Structures are given as structure tokens and as C-alpha cells.
Amino acid sequence: MRPRTLAGTDSSSGIMSSSCPRRPDPWVALTAIALATRRIRLGPMVTPVPRRRPVKLARETVSLDYISDGRLVLGVGIGLGPWEWDYMGEQTDVRVRGEMLDEALDLLVRFWTGEPVLHEGHHYRFRGDFGPGRPEVNPTPLLPPPRQTPRIPIWVAGTWPRKPPFRRAARWDGVVPLGEDRGAGPRMTPEEVRDMLAYIRSHRTHDTDFDVVIGGHTGGLDRDADRATVEPYISAGATWWLEDVSPWPFGWNWHGPWPLSTMRDRIRRGPPDQM
């Protein structure tokens, strides 16, 4: 088995957009990508859900799922550095953000059903009424439901070996793991991927398909070298290879313009399994 790749032009490829503050709004960018493509999967990788309102996120995901004709994957997490939280006056306690993510995901999936929803949670609430002059509480649907059935796939990000994100991922459809303190280098080793998957499997309660998204950088010039980079992760259980075309692998060091021409050249060379 070869993994699908998150770069490329066919139905087994995809484009994932970051929510980093230095980049365009991912939902606007993904809408433009959806309108310009027909087959590739697409989605945010990842959206920091505790920073978003569940109703707004439900509207955005359903709209994009229809615009893309059912090609959306929702990557989620609690965020990383202070630039996503502290610097913008958002919740800084990671435990609270974990609670917010879990509650928001459960609420989001209820919204996606198209069935009436009434929610009074610890962090969020949602209700309707009976119309003008009738403010009584009334469970209300958020319509329409997504294009995909039974719902939009959810991939959960986390930093291994911290366990809570991977118990969370076991409930959903995929995992986007990061290794600790790797900077722009390899995110995890194949051995770490095996350990992570064993842990996730021990917490899964159903046998539906589960995607494993492994990120890294290949040069795109030496097919054998790129295969040698990717294949150990395939053997460890990866189902998607996320080709890193962020500026850091191309020599950017947080200052000055991005090396856009080099980044574009790598994109044009295509993913490692299509050269």
C-alpha cells in the first residue's frame, strides 16, 4: 500500500491549509481552491476549534463541503504557540481548551445531522424559539446538513507522546501527529508512529477507517531518496503523506520574505509518489 499525498491533482491527493496568523484566512483560501479543482481533498490542517464559535464553524464547513462537492476534511486541534492564544486574548489554559474542543466537536456533529438541537453545555449553548413574539425555548436544526454522509471526516492533531489528544483522536476519523521539539524537521519517527497507533487502537471502540497523516519534507528531485523517506512511515501505518511546503524547510528563519519561488518549484515537482 502507498499512502495518499496531501499535494497533487488527483482524487487520492489533497491540499491542507494552515491557520497560522502569517497566512491567508484558511476558509477563504480553501474556498478558492475548491472552486479551482474537482477531485482533490481539502481542509484546514488544523483549525484551533476553541478559538471559533461552533455555529459559525458549522456554517463554514457545510458551505465548503457543498462548494467542493463533498471533498472537505476537517482537521482540528487546540492550537500550539502563544501567537494563537495569549497574544490575541484567547483562552490560555490547555486543559480548558481541550474541554472546549471536545464539547464543540460533539455539538458540531449534532449540527451536521440537520436534526433539531438544544444545547446547554459548560462552554457553549444553542437554542431556538418559535418565532416573533414566541421566545419559548425550541430545539432548532441548523440546515442544510453536509454534502458528505454520514458526515464530514474529522482528523485530530496532537503532540506525541502527550496522551489526551490521541485518546480524542480515537473517537474520530484520523490523526495528525506532531513530535515534540522538532522545529521544521521530521515530526515523528516511524517507531513513534507505531507506538502512537498502538495507543490509539487500544482506545478505539469501532472498526471504521482511520487515517494517519504524517508530515515531512522531500526534495522532489531524487525518486529513490524520497521513497526511502516515505516508505518507513507507510510500513508504520501512515495513510497520508503531508508534504511540507511551508517556508522553513526552504531556509526561511522567521525574518524577511518567504522563498516563494523555491516553494512553488517544490509544489510543481509533485508529491513523492507521483514523480
Disulfide bonds with the S-S distance in Angstrom:
none
